[in-house]
Structures are given as C-alpha cells and as structure tokens.
C-alpha cells in the first residue's frame, strides 16, 4: 500500500515538471528578459519574440555620460549661424563645463558692446550742411537744452535772404515756444542765454513756461517797407516775442503790459542780442520784443 502511494506521488511530480517545461501551460509567469535564472538543473529559454526586446538595465541609477558628449553638441552647431562673439565665448569655457545645459547659459557680453550700442542710439548722422549734434532727444546746435530739428539749407531768389544752416526750435532752456521758430544756431543760443540771464531773474526760475512767438524766419524787408534793406528775419537771425505764459496758465502779452518785470527782461537782452527793440522804440514794436544777432560790431538797444 505504501509503495503504491509513493508511486502515485512520483507520477504527480513528473507531471508537474512536464507542465512547467511547456510554454503557455504553466500558471507561473515567464521570467522577464535580462532577469532569466540559470541553474545546473535546467535552462529556461526565451522565445524569439521576447529575445528581440532590448534587455532591461539591472540598476535604476543613471548611466554616466559618455566622455566628450558636450563637445559633440557644440561641434554640431553650424559656425555660420553663430555670431563671432558667441563662438569666441563658447570656446573660452572649460570643456568640463560645456554640456547640453551649458549651451542654454547666456554668453558674456563682449567688452565695449554696450558703449557702442549707446553711442549709436544717441548720435544720428547729419547731412552735409547741417550743424550741431542731433540726439535721440531732439537736441540741436550741440546744446541739449535747445530742442528741435536741423533743416536743409534755405535758399531764396531774393538776394540776402536764406539760411545756410537752419534749425527749427521748439523749446529752449526748458521753456516751450508757442510755435516752432526757424533761425540759425547763433540766434538759438542767444535766446537760451536771454532766458537764463534775463527772463528767469525777472520773473523767477520756472515761472515762465512758454514764450509767445510772433515772428521768425521770413524773407522780407525791414518793417515791411518797400525798397528797404532785407530784415534780419530774412537771414534767420531774428525772433519776435509777443508775450509770456506762466506756470499758472495765464499769458501776459507785450501790448499794454510792458511793466517793470518785462522791462527788466527786455533790458537784459541788450548785449546778448545785437539788436533789442520793444515798446517805445520806434513805433513799430509796440506789441512785441524784437531780438536779432545782426553781424555788426556794435549793439542797438531801444
């Protein structure tokens, strides 16, 4: 009886081994590729489909980067697509610091590049015949406190009229002009000096915010008289001021308002301008102040 039981057990064991050897009939899962167990007793073979799959890594740790991988990426970048400064900067970096993330770092700005860009933004080239430096802020006559624009030379069929180097000014020494005035730079600079030495001392600094301009360049004779000499207005050397606008918004015209402060400002213009005229001078300047920079050796102030 005991021998019969043992024979039955051995038969069952033999049947289990046979089933384990048959693929697809064993309840146990197949071993994963790369993790196949090999013993002296038996060798588990993998099917052709499973063997075609890549073997899985035995460790989850990242593999070390192959030597020279970073330099290969740098070499792959076309040289023509990179600016010369960028190429020079990339080569200067130690090889051990160059990698995929090293390419994303901003390169160092080349020396002097900021200054070159700043100068190029501030100074604009001038056409022949124009004077002064035109900055991006609109300064003319080489003075940042004189704002406007340089113009092309103004010619005229009338002998004596015209301006070789005209400028159209819109504000001087922080004081606006009611209309843009076309003059030469000598007259623009004289107007700035008068505002600083005549208008501000008479009314207070910052009190006058605008000058009412009644006349500037126009080709005509003096006092519009037929047969008279060409006015300094026709040469771009004169400007007429008919009033002052203050910071409170009020405007004081010259006509019937020639008070002590305006007289003080008018008197200060004598010597700054070659000619200074106003109310009471000749009957032709009752409503404005006339200033010009006529080229003569003496001054005329009335």
Secondary structure as UniProt FT lines:
FT   HELIX           2..21
FT   TURN            23..25
FT   TURN            33..34
FT   HELIX           48..51
FT   TURN            67..68
FT   HELIX           69..76
FT   HELIX           79..81
FT   HELIX           84..92
FT   HELIX           95..97
FT   TURN            100..101
FT   HELIX           102..104
FT   TURN            111..112
FT   HELIX           113..122
FT   TURN            128..129
FT   TURN            136..137
FT   STRAND          139..140
FT   TURN            141..142
FT   STRAND          143..150
FT   TURN            159..160
FT   STRAND          166..172
FT   TURN            173..174
FT   STRAND          175..184
FT   HELIX           185..194
FT   HELIX           195..199
FT   HELIX           200..203
FT   TURN            205..207
FT   STRAND          208..215
FT   HELIX           222..224
FT   TURN            226..227
FT   HELIX           232..235
FT   STRAND          238..246
FT   TURN            247..248
FT   STRAND          251..253
FT   TURN            255..256
FT   HELIX           260..268
FT   TURN            271..272
FT   STRAND          275..277
FT   TURN            279..280
FT   STRAND          289..292
FT   STRAND          300..301
//
